Amino acid sequence: MSRNKNILSAVAAAAALAASSSAVLAQTSGSQVILYGVVDANVQVLDGASTVTRVQSGGLQGSRFGLRGTEDLGGGLRAFFTLESGINLDEGTNGQGAFWGRQAFVGLGTPYGQLSLGRQYGSIYTLSSDFSQFANTPYGASTAVIGGFSGYEPVRGSDASGALNGGPARVNNSVKFESVNYNGFKAGALVGLGEVAGGTKQTRVGDIYARYTQGGVDAMVSYVTDKKAAVNLDVQTLSAAGAYSFDAFRVVAGVISVDDRSLANADGTGYWLGGDYRLGHHTFKTQYVESKRKNGLEGKTQALGVGYQFDLSKRTALYSSLTRFKNDGVGYTARIASSVPAGLTSGGERNITEFVGGIRHSF
């Protein structure tokens, strides 16, 4: 308890200092530490077999605060770190089940790329967030719909691979290398160590990816293999996504395919297609998402949503969305149904309509 109090006291002191120094906590020649964050809350109305109204955290982005620092070491080298804590703003509790649950890593940058160690995002998280109109938060027609293949969730990163690895979206005990940008192209690889004696190959996460960004074109591919011998887990996930921007329009699309090679054979595929139009402070967007399981209990979840965002400033925005979720088949995925109070769906009414209205402020 005293240790937690010390951590919270340190964060409070950092926040007070940031308020008087434009969020720069410490800055010397060649080094800098910054406090940053997002506070995002909304009112969510869900209508299915019954109706639920509640306040939720994280509509446009997950609520968080973090510390980010760099130091120029000379000779093209730099040290860097990130410590980021998720917040359930509606209840004031920690997200992700850990104080620094969103990210916690330290690394070294070189002229060829950067190497980092700790709890870090895998490529599935980046791909499903950067190329989606509704990111991968659990609201709207977002990529968070994709998953539910016997509990294995490639987008949100469940603990399917056990507490050691943490899941494919955020990977514990990981070592990551990402190249510098070569004419718009960069690539990377990550290994999440299982830390099991005699089981180096049987318990671990492996992740390789590549991305090309040039002009209005942005594209990414990813391959992840996730194993844990103790629970007979052997899942391989192949993902690809792209975006094209022209004038005030942007179109995005992506696919995530899960190949479960364990006894559960819980294969599944999800894809999405969306677009947005920006007009001054206004952003209008729409997206369709489908998640389908293919392991005998055929079923799928479809989501079609529209959204509107009004930017009050560069840091503050109002937003809303209206989404229809349709769940079909005996083994339908029911991403939305599995994350809401009991009774919202029934055998006779599986479909859900969701309305969200909220505000996001970043600092």
Secondary structure, 3 states (H helix, E strand, C coil): CHHHHHHHHHHHHHHHHHHCCCCEEEEECCEEEEEEEEEEEEEEEEECCCEEEEEEECCCCCCEEEEEEEEEEECCEEEEEEEEEEEECCCCEECCCCCCCCEEEEEEEECCEEEEEEEEECHHHHHHHHCCCCCCCCCCCCHHHCCCECCECCCCCCCCCHHHHCCCCEEEEEEEEEECCECCEEEEEEEEECCCCCCCCCCEEEEEEEEEEECCEEEEEEEEEEEEHHHCEEEEEEEEEEEEEECCEEEEEEEEEEEECCCCCCCEEEEEEEEEEEECCEEEEEEEEEEEECCCCCEEEEEEEEEEEEECCCCEEEEEEEEEEEEEECCCCCCCHHHCCCCCCCCCCCCEEEEEEEEEEEC
